[in-house]
């Protein structure tokens, strides 16, 4: 393939904020007397706040219909406000190993770089860790109709970069994200050892193995 763009997920790929997310969801669950077991954490990776909340409600045996849409939106905002307090102290030290040299390698090769993350804090986090200037575009997930595993976010990211899908690579650490990349017709790279990543066309144990010559 002729590589022209790399589309990144954020959490677990650029930096690891999964622990902050789960801590914020746990805080919200305690506030509303909902159940949130540790093994649910992986199911919340790579999906929107609202979809995450729906999973938590299901795990608590609370029918989603019991909560008005406005109530769930308020709960998602509460969770995000708490989460932002947790991530406000992030620094470049929170960048995952191998990411900075990989971004520099891509820049030298004149490859476009985009962020395709379900996180509505993507731009804020990139600012905190000092990588905002490395990205040519950031998809605003609030403007999307469907979340991952739907391919919309990756298709949108490629479109914003002005690059054909067949010339893109997508990098993810969650099964829903890998499924979205594959559905978009983009070469998929899975980061991690989870069995759920087996659908990825390329699987790497960590971000340290990211090099342009593997594509």
Order of alpha helices (4+ residues) and beta strands (2+ residues): beta-alpha-alpha-alpha-alpha-beta-alpha-beta-alpha-beta-alpha-beta-beta
